[in-house]
Amino acid sequence: MFDKSGQWIYLDTVEDFDNGLSDLIELWSSADKAVTLAIKESAFKHFKENLEGTLLNWADNKAKTKKYAAIAAELAEFEEVLKDF
């Protein structure tokens, strides 16, 4: 996700994405006024793009693709919830 300076940290492993999705959900749930809608939207956009790129990189590996696709499905569910936000 983001480091303390606000720079995006690219995620690579299934664990990174699993933890990153949890962090993303926590970010969107944050009541901290410093966490603006722009920050939330940027984090979502970066996470989604990073995940899509990783899925393409592992397209030839069914086992990895299946794991990343499960995270992508969870992200899609979260995105649906955000539409009502």
Secondary structure as GFF3:
##gff-version 3
##sequence-region A 1 85
A	DSSP	alpha_helix	14	29	.	.	.	ID=ss1
A	DSSP	alpha_helix	37	57	.	.	.	ID=ss2
A	DSSP	alpha_helix	62	83	.	.	.	ID=ss3
###
